[in-house]
């Protein structure tokens, strides 16, 4: 075999291995069915994402280094299976961001989500102690205005804290990752 053929075969093998790792062994390989029979409390958006909450987290850039830290105040209200969640983020840079989600929960645990910076409608599923949500988000113009494919996984911890991990992709390549906790605000009584 000539050198070009060996290089082409090697490159093809690397592409296949990366695909197999992402598809079957990585974050993106998770499916709601993986958690359907998990033990512990079942994640119910109407219960666990309800009322005033505090969120603390970090955002990692494409190299895996922290690029931003934030704290957010959240308030979720439900009327039956329809909820509205207001988020107010404060970043270490001093910038702030507001977002309002509208969530519709189907009787089968299916979730539909909209927000002003989403492109189209997000889709998700409650399953056991988890919630998965996939959507396309448009970044602010000062962040490039890019549209990113987003996958959120929220995991319910035994004490009621929600651990959120999100990956943001452009053309299938991970460009950022978010890890955060969400918990009920302590009452000031």
N, C-alpha and C positions, 0 to 999 in steps of 0.2 A: 504494500500500500504506500502511496505517496504521502508526503507531509500534509498537504491540504486535506486529504481524506481523513487522516488521523485527527487533525484539528477539528474538522467538521463533526466527526463522530463524537469527539470529546465534548464539544460544545452542546451537541444534541443530548448527550447523556446528562450533562449538568442541568439543562433546561428541564428534562424529564424528572430528575431527582428533586429539583426545586419545586416543580409542580406537585409531585407526590407528597412532599413534606407539607406544603401549604394546604393541599386538599384533604389529606388524611391525618396529619399529625399536628397542625398548627392551630392558632386561634380561629382562623376562618373555617376550620373543619368541624367546629361545634355545631350541633343541631339541637333545636328544642327537644326533640325526642330523646336525646341523651340524658335529659334531666327529668323526664316525665315520672319516673318511679323512684326518684331520690327521696331519702328520708328527711324528716324535718318539716317545718312549717312551709305551706304553699305560699308563693308570692302572689298577692292580690294587689294590683295597682290601686284600687279604691281604698284599701286599708293602709298599705305601706308607703304609698306616695300620696299622702293626704295631710293637709294642714301645713303649718309653718315648718320648714326644714332648713338645715345648714348643710352646705356642700363644700368640701375642701379637696383640692386636687392639684395635679401637675400635668403638663403637656410635654411630651417628648417629641423631638424633631426626628428627621429621617436617619440621623446617625445614632439615635438612642440616648442622646443627652437631653436633660431637661431644658426646655426653651421658655417655659412660662409656668408660673404658679398662680393659683387663684383661690378665692373664697366666694361663695355665692349664697345669697338668701333665696329660698324658694318657697312658694306658697301654692299648694294644689287644692282645688275644690272640685267636688264631684256632685253631679245630679244624675243619679242612676248610673248608667254606663257611659256617661259623657263627662269628661273632666277637662279643666283648664289649669295649666301649671305655668305660673309666672316665675321667671328666673332673672336675678340681678347679679351679674358677675363683677367682681373687683379683682383686677390683675395686679401683680407686684409692680408693673410698669406705671400704675396710676390710671390706666384706662379702665373703662367700664363698658359693660354690654348688657342689653336687656333682650329677652326672648320670651314669647308667650306661645306655649304649646296648646293645641287642642287635641285631646285624646278621646277616641271612641273605642270602647271595649266590647267585643262581641261575646255572646254567651258561651262560645267555644274557646275563649281566651285569646282570640285573634285581636290585634290592635291596629288601628289606623291612626296616624299622627300627622298633623300639619303644624307649620310655623311659618312666619313671614320669610325666613331665609332658607326654607326648604324648597327644592325643585320638585314639584309634584307632591305625592303623598307617601309618607313612611309606612312601612308594614312591619308588624311584629307578632310575637306570640308569647303568652305566659306559659310556663311549663315547669311544674314542680317549684323549686325555690329560685327560679330564674325568669328573666324577661329578656328576650332578644328583640332588637329593633334595627331595621335597615332603612336608610334614607339617603338622599343626595342633598348636600348642604352647600350653599353658595357663601363663600367667605366675603367679608367686607372688602371694599375696593382698596383700602389701605393695606390689606393682607393679600392683595393680588386679584381678588374677585374670582378665584378659581372655584369650580364646582367639584366637590369631593364625594366619593362613595363612602358612606359611613356604616359601620356595624357596631352597635352598642350591645354589650351584655351586662346585665345587672344581676348580681348574685345576692340573695338575702342571707345575711349572717344570723346565727342563732339569737343574738341580742336585738335584732330588728334593724341594725345598720345595713345599708345597701352599699355594696362595693360595685362600682361601675368601671368597666374597661371598654374603651372605644378605640377602634382603628379607623383611620382616614386614608383612603387610597385614591390615586390618580392614575388612570390607565392600568389599574391592577397592582401598582407599586405602592407600598406603604410609605406615606409621607409624614404621618404624625400618629401619635397614640396618646390617649388620655387615660389616666387612672385617678379615680376620685371616690370619696365616701360621701354618702348622704344619710343624714340622721335627723330625727325630730329635734326641734329646738327645745331647750329646757324652758319650762314656763318660768316667768319672772315673779311668780306669786310668793 
